[in-house]
Amino acid sequence: MEPKRLYKSRTDKKIDGVCGGIANYFGIDPTAVRLLWVVLSCFGGSGLLAYIIAMIIIPEEPEDVIM
């Protein structure tokens, strides 16, 4: 069995697919992940910095991967 991998979502995205990819990885609602990013961004801007870093680090979901 191949290990689970974290990818940015190609289908469930608002900006770059980071929240959709994280939600797919953990099996939770993407709206909850997006709300968490907004809350973190409002308190000191750490969410914005984390999102930018995640955009750079997390690879794009391959076209042949079906989640």
N, CA, C and O atoms as a Tinker XYZ file with bonds, in Angstrom:
   268  protein
     1  N      0.836000   -1.187000    0.000000    73     2
     2  CA     0.000000    0.000000    0.000000    64     1     3
     3  C      0.881000    1.250000    0.000000    63     2     4     5
     4  O      1.806000    1.374000    0.803000    81     3
     5  N      0.584000    2.145000   -0.890000    73     3     6
     6  CA     1.358000    3.376000   -1.023000    64     5     7
     7  C      0.962000    4.380000    0.061000    63     6     8     9
     8  O     -0.220000    4.500000    0.384000    81     7
     9  N      1.937000    5.104000    0.628000    73     7    10
    10  CA     1.595000    6.080000    1.673000    64     9    11
    11  C      0.761000    7.238000    1.119000    63    10    12    13
    12  O      0.850000    7.591000   -0.057000    81    11
    13  N     -0.038000    7.805000    1.995000    73    11    14
    14  CA    -0.869000    8.949000    1.642000    64    13    15
    15  C      0.023000   10.168000    1.416000    63    14    16    17
    16  O      0.980000   10.376000    2.161000    81    15
    17  N     -0.276000   10.967000    0.409000    73    15    18
    18  CA     0.535000   12.145000    0.096000    64    17    19
    19  C     -0.332000   13.394000    0.123000    63    18    20    21
    20  O     -1.519000   13.354000   -0.202000    81    19
    21  N      0.273000   14.484000    0.510000    73    19    22
    22  CA    -0.407000   15.778000    0.563000    64    21    23
    23  C     -0.145000   16.528000   -0.736000    63    22    24    25
    24  O      1.004000   16.757000   -1.116000    81    23
    25  N     -1.228000   16.907000   -1.411000    73    23    26
    26  CA    -1.147000   17.678000   -2.646000    64    25    27
    27  C     -2.119000   18.848000   -2.570000    63    26    28    29
    28  O     -3.105000   18.805000   -1.834000    81    27
    29  N     -1.826000   19.907000   -3.349000    73    27    30
    30  CA    -2.803000   20.974000   -3.534000    64    29    31
    31  C     -3.894000   20.431000   -4.448000    63    30    32    33
    32  O     -3.605000   19.758000   -5.437000    81    31
    33  N     -5.136000   20.722000   -4.116000    73    31    34
    34  CA    -6.263000   20.210000   -4.894000    64    33    35
    35  C     -6.382000   20.942000   -6.222000    63    34    36    37
    36  O     -6.220000   22.161000   -6.287000    81    35
    37  N     -6.666000   20.189000   -7.282000    73    35    38
    38  CA    -6.918000   20.793000   -8.589000    64    37    39
    39  C     -8.388000   21.173000   -8.742000    63    38    40    41
    40  O     -8.717000   22.088000   -9.497000    81    39
    41  N     -9.270000   20.476000   -8.030000    73    39    42
    42  CA   -10.702000   20.684000   -8.221000    64    41    43
    43  C    -11.351000   21.519000   -7.133000    63    42    44    45
    44  O    -12.282000   22.272000   -7.421000    81    43
    45  N    -10.889000   21.412000   -5.886000    73    43    46
    46  CA   -11.504000   22.122000   -4.767000    64    45    47
    47  C    -10.587000   23.249000   -4.322000    63    46    48    49
    48  O     -9.886000   23.139000   -3.317000    81    47
    49  N    -10.603000   24.342000   -5.090000    73    47    50
    50  CA    -9.711000   25.439000   -4.748000    64    49    51
    51  C    -10.390000   26.778000   -4.924000    63    50    52    53
    52  O    -11.236000   26.963000   -5.799000    81    51
    53  N     -9.997000   27.709000   -4.070000    73    51    54
    54  CA   -10.465000   29.089000   -4.159000    64    53    55
    55  C     -9.310000   29.989000   -4.612000    63    54    56    57
    56  O     -9.485000   30.843000   -5.481000    81    55
    57  N     -8.138000   29.792000   -4.020000    73    55    58
    58  CA    -6.962000   30.573000   -4.404000    64    57    59
    59  C     -5.941000   29.667000   -5.103000    63    58    60    61
    60  O     -5.661000   29.831000   -6.291000    81    59
    61  N     -5.393000   28.716000   -4.351000    73    59    62
    62  CA    -4.361000   27.852000   -4.936000    64    61    63
    63  C     -4.571000   26.371000   -4.637000    63    62    64    65
    64  O     -3.755000   25.551000   -5.058000    81    63
    65  N     -5.625000   26.000000   -3.932000    73    63    66
    66  CA    -5.910000   24.603000   -3.646000    64    65    67
    67  C     -5.278000   24.047000   -2.397000    63    66    68    69
    68  O     -5.369000   22.846000   -2.140000    81    67
    69  N     -4.629000   24.906000   -1.601000    73    67    70
    70  CA    -3.962000   24.445000   -0.391000    64    69    71
    71  C     -4.981000   23.911000    0.613000    63    70    72    73
    72  O     -4.814000   22.800000    1.117000    81    71
    73  N     -6.013000   24.659000    0.912000    73    71    74
    74  CA    -7.012000   24.229000    1.898000    64    73    75
    75  C     -7.761000   22.989000    1.428000    63    74    76    77
    76  O     -8.027000   22.088000    2.223000    81    75
    77  N     -8.102000   22.935000    0.149000    73    75    78
    78  CA    -8.763000   21.757000   -0.390000    64    77    79
    79  C     -7.883000   20.520000   -0.301000    63    78    80    81
    80  O     -8.373000   19.428000   -0.011000    81    79
    81  N     -6.603000   20.680000   -0.546000    73    79    82
    82  CA    -5.666000   19.560000   -0.450000    64    81    83
    83  C     -5.484000   19.081000    0.976000    63    82    84    85
    84  O     -5.432000   17.876000    1.225000    81    83
    85  N     -5.388000   20.014000    1.916000    73    83    86
    86  CA    -5.260000   19.637000    3.323000    64    85    87
    87  C     -6.527000   18.930000    3.800000    63    86    88    89
    88  O     -6.455000   17.944000    4.533000    81    87
    89  N     -7.680000   19.437000    3.384000    73    87    90
    90  CA    -8.946000   18.803000    3.758000    64    89    91
    91  C     -9.036000   17.390000    3.186000    63    90    92    93
    92  O     -9.481000   16.475000    3.878000    81    91
    93  N     -8.619000   17.202000    1.934000    73    91    94
    94  CA    -8.616000   15.856000    1.336000    64    93    95
    95  C     -7.690000   14.917000    2.098000    63    94    96    97
    96  O     -8.027000   13.754000    2.318000    81    95
    97  N     -6.541000   15.411000    2.496000    73    95    98
    98  CA    -5.554000   14.593000    3.198000    64    97    99
    99  C     -6.090000   14.090000    4.536000    63    98   100   101
   100  O     -5.911000   12.923000    4.883000    81    99
   101  N     -6.752000   14.982000    5.291000    73    99   102
   102  CA    -7.265000   14.620000    6.610000    64   101   103
   103  C     -8.700000   14.115000    6.583000    63   102   104   105
   104  O     -9.215000   13.680000    7.613000    81   103
   105  N     -9.354000   14.164000    5.431000    73   103   106
   106  CA   -10.717000   13.673000    5.319000    64   105   107
   107  C    -11.748000   14.537000    6.030000    63   106   108   109
   108  O    -12.709000   14.021000    6.600000    81   107
   109  N    -11.547000   15.859000    5.995000    73   107   110
   110  CA   -12.472000   16.781000    6.648000    64   109   111
   111  C    -13.036000   17.767000    5.631000    63   110   112   113
   112  O    -12.620000   17.791000    4.473000    81   111
   113  N    -13.981000   18.573000    6.078000    73   111   114
   114  CA   -14.634000   19.554000    5.223000    64   113   115
   115  C    -13.667000   20.696000    4.892000    63   114   116   117
   116  O    -13.060000   21.259000    5.803000    81   115
   117  N    -13.511000   21.048000    3.617000    73   115   118
   118  CA   -12.599000   22.129000    3.249000    64   117   119
   119  C    -13.000000   23.476000    3.846000    63   118   120   121
   120  O    -12.142000   24.331000    4.065000    81   119
   121  N    -14.281000   23.676000    4.111000    73   119   122
   122  CA   -14.722000   24.934000    4.698000    64   121   123
   123  C    -14.125000   25.118000    6.093000    63   122   124   125
   124  O    -13.775000   26.237000    6.467000    81   123
   125  N    -14.006000   24.052000    6.857000    73   123   126
   126  CA   -13.409000   24.131000    8.193000    64   125   127
   127  C    -11.940000   24.545000    8.098000    63   126   128   129
   128  O    -11.464000   25.346000    8.902000    81   127
   129  N    -11.232000   24.004000    7.122000    73   127   130
   130  CA    -9.820000   24.359000    6.942000    64   129   131
   131  C     -9.706000   25.829000    6.525000    63   130   132   133
   132  O     -8.840000   26.551000    7.019000    81   131
   133  N    -10.577000   26.266000    5.620000    73   131   134
   134  CA   -10.554000   27.674000    5.180000    64   133   135
   135  C    -10.850000   28.619000    6.342000    63   134   136   137
   136  O    -10.209000   29.662000    6.470000    81   135
   137  N    -11.814000   28.263000    7.186000    73   135   138
   138  CA   -12.126000   29.098000    8.350000    64   137   139
   139  C    -10.943000   29.182000    9.299000    63   138   140   141
   140  O    -10.670000   30.244000    9.859000    81   139
   141  N    -10.244000   28.083000    9.484000    73   139   142
   142  CA    -9.054000   28.085000   10.338000    64   141   143
   143  C     -7.989000   29.029000    9.778000    63   142   144   145
   144  O     -7.362000   29.769000   10.536000    81   143
   145  N     -7.779000   29.012000    8.455000    73   143   146
   146  CA    -6.807000   29.917000    7.839000    64   145   147
   147  C     -7.202000   31.372000    8.075000    63   146   148   149
   148  O     -6.347000   32.207000    8.370000    81   147
   149  N     -8.489000   31.679000    7.949000    73   147   150
   150  CA    -8.963000   33.054000    8.149000    64   149   151
   151  C     -8.736000   33.488000    9.590000    63   150   152   153
   152  O     -8.276000   34.602000    9.839000    81   151
   153  N     -9.055000   32.615000   10.536000    73   151   154
   154  CA    -8.859000   32.945000   11.953000    64   153   155
   155  C     -7.384000   33.170000   12.244000    63   154   156   157
   156  O     -7.030000   34.134000   12.923000    81   155
   157  N     -6.524000   32.302000   11.744000    73   155   158
   158  CA    -5.087000   32.473000   11.962000    64   157   159
   159  C     -4.562000   33.749000   11.303000    63   158   160   161
   160  O     -3.643000   34.383000   11.821000    81   159
   161  N     -5.135000   34.119000   10.181000    73   159   162
   162  CA    -4.708000   35.346000    9.499000    64   161   163
   163  C     -5.112000   36.589000   10.274000    63   162   164   165
   164  O     -4.403000   37.595000   10.255000    81   163
   165  N     -6.237000   36.521000   10.947000    73   163   166
   166  CA    -6.716000   37.680000   11.720000    64   165   167
   167  C     -5.903000   37.900000   12.990000    63   166   168   169
   168  O     -5.847000   39.020000   13.496000    81   167
   169  N     -5.277000   36.858000   13.511000    73   167   170
   170  CA    -4.507000   36.971000   14.744000    64   169   171
   171  C     -3.014000   36.976000   14.443000    63   170   172   173
   172  O     -2.350000   35.943000   14.526000    81   171
   173  N     -2.505000   38.121000   14.103000    73   171   174
   174  CA    -1.077000   38.281000   13.896000    64   173   175
   175  C     -0.588000   37.980000   12.493000    63   174   176   177
   176  O      0.603000   38.137000   12.221000    81   175
   177  N     -1.447000   37.561000   11.609000    73   175   178
   178  CA    -1.036000   37.307000   10.236000    64   177   179
   179  C     -0.300000   36.009000   10.028000    63   178   180   181
   180  O      0.233000   35.773000    8.943000    81   179
   181  N     -0.252000   35.148000   11.048000    73   179   182
   182  CA     0.487000   33.889000   10.897000    64   181   183
   183  C     -0.168000   32.969000    9.871000    63   182   184   185
   184  O      0.523000   32.188000    9.216000    81   183
   185  N     -1.474000   33.047000    9.722000    73   183   186
   186  CA    -2.167000   32.221000    8.734000    64   185   187
   187  C     -1.791000   32.597000    7.318000    63   186   188   189
   188  O     -1.636000   31.724000    6.463000    81   187
   189  N     -1.642000   33.882000    7.060000    73   187   190
   190  CA    -1.253000   34.351000    5.731000    64   189   191
   191  C      0.154000   33.866000    5.383000    63   190   192   193
   192  O      0.403000   33.391000    4.275000    81   191
   193  N      1.055000   33.991000    6.331000    73   191   194
   194  CA     2.423000   33.517000    6.106000    64   193   195
   195  C      2.442000   32.005000    5.892000    63   194   196   197
   196  O      3.139000   31.513000    5.004000    81   195
   197  N      1.686000   31.269000    6.696000    73   195   198
   198  CA     1.625000   29.809000    6.552000    64   197   199
   199  C      1.035000   29.418000    5.200000    63   198   200   201
   200  O      1.496000   28.459000    4.581000    81   199
   201  N      0.019000   30.151000    4.733000    73   199   202
   202  CA    -0.595000   29.841000    3.442000    64   201   203
   203  C      0.401000   30.063000    2.301000    63   202   204   205
   204  O      0.495000   29.246000    1.385000    81   203
   205  N      1.129000   31.153000    2.362000    73   203   206
   206  CA     2.126000   31.438000    1.317000    64   205   207
   207  C      3.205000   30.358000    1.300000    63   206   208   209
   208  O      3.618000   29.905000    0.233000    81   207
   209  N      3.658000   29.949000    2.478000    73   207   210
   210  CA     4.664000   28.888000    2.552000    64   209   211
   211  C      4.097000   27.579000    2.002000    63   210   212   213
   212  O      4.777000   26.859000    1.271000    81   211
   213  N      2.839000   27.277000    2.360000    73   211   214
   214  CA     2.200000   26.050000    1.866000    64   213   215
   215  C      2.033000   26.085000    0.349000    63   214   216   217
   216  O      2.176000   25.056000   -0.311000    81   215
   217  N      1.731000   27.259000   -0.210000    73   215   218
   218  CA     1.606000   27.386000   -1.667000    64   217   219
   219  C      2.911000   27.024000   -2.362000    63   218   220   221
   220  O      2.906000   26.445000   -3.448000    81   219
   221  N      4.018000   27.367000   -1.733000    73   219   222
   222  CA     5.332000   27.114000   -2.325000    64   221   223
   223  C      5.760000   25.663000   -2.121000    63   222   224   225
   224  O      6.318000   25.047000   -3.029000    81   223
   225  N      5.500000   25.116000   -0.932000    73   223   226
   226  CA     6.029000   23.805000   -0.565000    64   225   227
   227  C      5.186000   22.639000   -1.067000    63   226   228   229
   228  O      5.736000   21.654000   -1.559000    81   227
   229  N      3.853000   22.731000   -0.951000    73   227   230
   230  CA     2.988000   21.599000   -1.298000    64   229   231
   231  C      2.894000   21.473000   -2.821000    63   230   232   233
   232  O      2.570000   22.444000   -3.505000    81   231
   233  N      3.174000   20.292000   -3.346000    73   231   234
   234  CA     3.120000   20.112000   -4.803000    64   233   235
   235  C      1.686000   20.053000   -5.324000    63   234   236   237
   236  O      0.755000   19.735000   -4.584000    81   235
   237  N      1.528000   20.360000   -6.596000    73   235   238
   238  CA     0.231000   20.282000   -7.274000    64   237   239
   239  C     -0.181000   18.817000   -7.413000    63   238   240   241
   240  O      0.655000   17.947000   -7.657000    81   239
   241  N     -1.454000   18.560000   -7.258000    73   239   242
   242  CA    -1.976000   17.206000   -7.380000    64   241   243
   243  C     -1.753000   16.697000   -8.805000    63   242   244   245
   244  O     -2.115000   17.382000   -9.762000    81   243
   245  N     -1.168000   15.513000   -8.965000    73   243   246
   246  CA    -0.993000   14.960000  -10.308000    64   245   247
   247  C     -2.352000   14.718000  -10.962000    63   246   248   249
   248  O     -3.339000   14.461000  -10.273000    81   247
   249  N     -2.399000   14.797000  -12.261000    73   247   250
   250  CA    -3.662000   14.614000  -12.964000    64   249   251
   251  C     -4.199000   13.200000  -12.873000    63   250   252   253
   252  O     -5.406000   12.996000  -13.003000    81   251
   253  N     -3.343000   12.224000  -12.654000    73   251   254
   254  CA    -3.797000   10.837000  -12.597000    64   253   255
   255  C     -4.216000   10.384000  -11.202000    63   254   256   257
   256  O     -4.652000    9.244000  -11.039000    81   255
   257  N     -4.095000   11.251000  -10.186000    73   255   258
   258  CA    -4.499000   10.907000   -8.813000    64   257   259
   259  C     -5.973000   11.191000   -8.642000    63   258   260   261
   260  O     -6.435000   12.296000   -8.928000    81   259
   261  N     -6.717000   10.197000   -8.176000    73   259   262
   262  CA    -8.137000   10.368000   -7.904000    64   261   263
   263  C     -8.342000   10.260000   -6.400000    63   262   264   265
   264  O     -8.009000    9.241000   -5.794000    81   263
   265  N     -8.889000   11.308000   -5.802000    73   263   266
   266  CA    -9.098000   11.310000   -4.349000    64   265   267
   267  C    -10.524000   11.038000   -4.025000    63   266   268
   268  O    -10.894000   11.000000   -2.852000    81   267
